[in-house]
Amino acid sequence: MINLLQIDFGFILEKVILISVIIGISLFVAMYETLVERKVAGWMQDRYGPNRTGPLGILQPLADGGKLFFKEEIIPNAANRVLFVLGPAVAMLTAMMTSAVIPWGSQMEIAGRTVQLQIADINIGVLYIFAVVALGVYGIMIGGWSSNNKFSLLAAMRGASQVISYELPMGLSLIAVLMLTGSLKMSAIVGAQLDSVYHFFYQPLGFLIFLVCAFAECNRTPFDLPEAESELNFGYHQEYSSMKLGFFLFAEYINMFISSAVMATIYFGGYDIPFVNDTNLAASIGQNTTALLQVLSLFVKIALFIFFFIWVRWTIPRFRYDQLMNLGWKKLIPLALVNMIITAIVVLMLNK
């Protein structure tokens, strides 16, 4: 039997609070990414974005969410009802699970306890992210197939083949980083960059490959083939309405947020404050204040990546499907292999 005296209820409570905060932040960021996207699109196209709902349009995401929430929920007669409901749930769940291994800051001292600003610091953090991201495509496949619509099914098949094609070069580009750090733990990857040189400067080609693959993984332009409106009417979620459609859309924006956090963590020092020695800073202003500044530093890096995602969407046209496959299999995979081999040779030479 479980000895209740041996259970650290304080540890459980802090993890529950941390999970709740990260889920809330992820949903808030995803909600306001929609507004930022529309504002940036308006700025780039020399027009106004949303500017009527609230001051400067800042309440527009709440209006959009309310519209989706109160819309009539329709399930096609020919659809598989169980899988039709399961599809958006899987997409949303996997999008939220990825954030579990990301270190958002170092640590804080609260009520005499040392609280790590990371839900789970597991030894296989990088593999965990890949595993969860690979599961995310099941939401697309289930949603497209269960709709019993040929366009939805075609879009779902595009999404699955796209993820398979781009996970390979993404994984190969990360192997080069793992050669430098010698660990799969996300905290160790950040620790190797604290007050040191970021991995981006050692792995510029690897970062470029990872960035391109992140666009494909998130189904963002120019790789938004599963949602090509002009070819597939609307994509894998064209039969969805109300909050089921909202879950698919939210999952895409959460994936963009988490992908930005992963790239900032692996290649740009994570929560490291640039040009500042974090250890000396903590000694001068306190660990808790330093931890909050580290969280702010990470979110600034994430915001820059999110802006880049949006900027590319409204700048570059969509690829043809054959161009998408050729880029993944014939260009990115060979480049990632070359990058991995060169990194291995350099690491071996330096360790002699």
NORNORLIN-V581511 format. One record per residue. N is the residue number from 1. RES is the residue in one letter. SS is DSSP state (A for helix, B for strand, O for the rest). NEAR is the number of other C-alpha atoms within 8 Angstrom. Layout:
BEGIN
N & RES & SS & NEAR
N & RES & SS & NEAR
END
This chain:
BEGIN
1 & M & O & 2
2 & I & O & 3
3 & N & O & 6
4 & L & A & 5
5 & L & A & 5
6 & Q & A & 5
7 & I & O & 6
8 & D & O & 7
9 & F & A & 6
10 & G & A & 6
11 & F & A & 7
12 & I & A & 8
13 & L & A & 8
14 & E & A & 9
15 & K & A & 9
16 & V & A & 8
17 & I & A & 8
18 & L & A & 11
19 & I & A & 10
20 & S & A & 8
21 & V & A & 8
22 & I & A & 9
23 & I & A & 9
24 & G & A & 8
25 & I & A & 8
26 & S & A & 11
27 & L & A & 10
28 & F & A & 8
29 & V & A & 10
30 & A & A & 12
31 & M & A & 12
32 & Y & A & 9
33 & E & A & 9
34 & T & A & 10
35 & L & A & 12
36 & V & A & 8
37 & E & A & 9
38 & R & A & 10
39 & K & A & 11
40 & V & A & 11
41 & A & A & 12
42 & G & A & 11
43 & W & A & 10
44 & M & A & 8
45 & Q & O & 6
46 & D & O & 6
47 & R & O & 7
48 & Y & O & 8
49 & G & O & 10
50 & P & O & 11
51 & N & O & 10
52 & R & O & 8
53 & T & O & 11
54 & G & O & 9
55 & P & A & 8
56 & L & A & 8
57 & G & A & 10
58 & I & O & 10
59 & L & O & 9
60 & Q & A & 12
61 & P & A & 11
62 & L & A & 8
63 & A & A & 9
64 & D & A & 8
65 & G & A & 9
66 & G & A & 8
67 & K & A & 9
68 & L & A & 12
69 & F & A & 8
70 & F & A & 7
71 & K & O & 9
72 & E & O & 6
73 & E & O & 7
74 & I & O & 7
75 & I & O & 9
76 & P & O & 7
77 & N & O & 4
78 & A & O & 6
79 & A & O & 10
80 & N & O & 9
81 & R & A & 8
82 & V & A & 6
83 & L & A & 10
84 & F & A & 14
85 & V & A & 10
86 & L & A & 11
87 & G & A & 14
88 & P & A & 15
89 & A & A & 11
90 & V & A & 11
91 & A & A & 16
92 & M & A & 12
93 & L & A & 8
94 & T & A & 12
95 & A & A & 16
96 & M & A & 11
97 & M & A & 8
98 & T & A & 13
99 & S & A & 9
100 & A & A & 9
101 & V & A & 14
102 & I & O & 13
103 & P & O & 14
104 & W & O & 11
105 & G & O & 13
106 & S & O & 10
107 & Q & B & 11
108 & M & B & 11
109 & E & B & 10
110 & I & B & 7
111 & A & O & 4
112 & G & O & 5
113 & R & B & 6
114 & T & B & 8
115 & V & B & 9
116 & Q & B & 9
117 & L & O & 11
118 & Q & O & 12
119 & I & O & 12
120 & A & O & 6
121 & D & O & 11
122 & I & O & 7
123 & N & O & 7
124 & I & O & 8
125 & G & A & 12
126 & V & A & 9
127 & L & A & 8
128 & Y & A & 10
129 & I & A & 10
130 & F & A & 8
131 & A & A & 8
132 & V & A & 12
133 & V & A & 11
134 & A & A & 9
135 & L & A & 9
136 & G & A & 12
137 & V & A & 12
138 & Y & A & 11
139 & G & A & 14
140 & I & A & 15
141 & M & A & 15
142 & I & A & 12
143 & G & A & 18
144 & G & A & 16
145 & W & A & 11
146 & S & A & 11
147 & S & O & 14
148 & N & O & 11
149 & N & O & 9
150 & K & A & 6
151 & F & A & 10
152 & S & A & 19
153 & L & A & 14
154 & L & A & 11
155 & A & A & 15
156 & A & A & 16
157 & M & A & 9
158 & R & A & 10
159 & G & A & 14
160 & A & A & 11
161 & S & A & 8
162 & Q & A & 12
163 & V & A & 12
164 & I & A & 8
165 & S & A & 11
166 & Y & A & 12
167 & E & A & 10
168 & L & A & 9
169 & P & A & 15
170 & M & A & 13
171 & G & A & 8
172 & L & A & 12
173 & S & A & 16
174 & L & A & 10
175 & I & A & 9
176 & A & A & 14
177 & V & A & 11
178 & L & A & 10
179 & M & A & 10
180 & L & A & 7
181 & T & A & 9
182 & G & O & 6
183 & S & O & 8
184 & L & O & 12
185 & K & O & 12
186 & M & A & 14
187 & S & A & 9
188 & A & A & 10
189 & I & A & 13
190 & V & A & 14
191 & G & A & 8
192 & A & O & 8
193 & Q & O & 13
194 & L & O & 10
195 & D & O & 10
196 & S & O & 6
197 & V & O & 7
198 & Y & O & 10
199 & H & A & 12
200 & F & A & 9
201 & F & A & 7
202 & Y & A & 6
203 & Q & O & 10
204 & P & A & 8
205 & L & A & 7
206 & G & A & 12
207 & F & A & 11
208 & L & A & 8
209 & I & A & 13
210 & F & A & 12
211 & L & A & 9
212 & V & A & 8
213 & C & A & 12
214 & A & A & 10
215 & F & A & 13
216 & A & A & 13
217 & E & A & 11
218 & C & O & 9
219 & N & O & 13
220 & R & O & 11
221 & T & O & 11
222 & P & O & 11
223 & F & O & 11
224 & D & O & 11
225 & L & A & 13
226 & P & A & 11
227 & E & A & 11
228 & A & O & 11
229 & E & A & 8
230 & S & A & 6
231 & E & A & 5
232 & L & A & 12
233 & N & O & 9
234 & F & O & 11
235 & G & O & 14
236 & Y & O & 17
237 & H & O & 11
238 & Q & O & 8
239 & E & O & 10
240 & Y & O & 9
241 & S & O & 12
242 & S & A & 14
243 & M & A & 10
244 & K & A & 11
245 & L & A & 12
246 & G & A & 11
247 & F & A & 12
248 & F & A & 12
249 & L & A & 8
250 & F & A & 12
251 & A & A & 12
252 & E & A & 11
253 & Y & A & 12
254 & I & A & 14
255 & N & A & 10
256 & M & A & 11
257 & F & A & 13
258 & I & A & 11
259 & S & A & 9
260 & S & A & 13
261 & A & A & 14
262 & V & A & 9
263 & M & A & 10
264 & A & A & 13
265 & T & A & 16
266 & I & A & 13
267 & Y & A & 11
268 & F & O & 11
269 & G & O & 14
270 & G & O & 13
271 & Y & O & 15
272 & D & O & 13
273 & I & O & 10
274 & P & O & 5
275 & F & O & 5
276 & V & O & 7
277 & N & O & 8
278 & D & A & 11
279 & T & A & 6
280 & N & A & 7
281 & L & A & 11
282 & A & A & 12
283 & A & A & 8
284 & S & A & 6
285 & I & A & 8
286 & G & O & 9
287 & Q & A & 11
288 & N & A & 10
289 & T & A & 9
290 & T & A & 12
291 & A & A & 12
292 & L & A & 9
293 & L & A & 9
294 & Q & A & 14
295 & V & A & 11
296 & L & A & 9
297 & S & A & 11
298 & L & A & 16
299 & F & A & 9
300 & V & A & 8
301 & K & A & 11
302 & I & A & 12
303 & A & A & 9
304 & L & A & 8
305 & F & A & 9
306 & I & A & 11
307 & F & A & 8
308 & F & A & 8
309 & F & A & 11
310 & I & A & 11
311 & W & A & 10
312 & V & A & 10
313 & R & A & 11
314 & W & O & 9
315 & T & O & 6
316 & I & O & 8
317 & P & O & 8
318 & R & O & 9
319 & F & O & 9
320 & R & O & 7
321 & Y & A & 7
322 & D & A & 6
323 & Q & A & 8
324 & L & A & 11
325 & M & A & 11
326 & N & A & 9
327 & L & A & 9
328 & G & A & 12
329 & W & A & 10
330 & K & A & 9
331 & K & A & 9
332 & L & A & 11
333 & I & A & 12
334 & P & A & 9
335 & L & A & 8
336 & A & A & 14
337 & L & A & 10
338 & V & A & 8
339 & N & A & 12
340 & M & A & 12
341 & I & A & 8
342 & I & A & 8
343 & T & A & 10
344 & A & A & 10
345 & I & A & 8
346 & V & A & 8
347 & V & A & 10
348 & L & A & 8
349 & M & A & 7
350 & L & A & 6
351 & N & A & 5
352 & K & O & 4
END
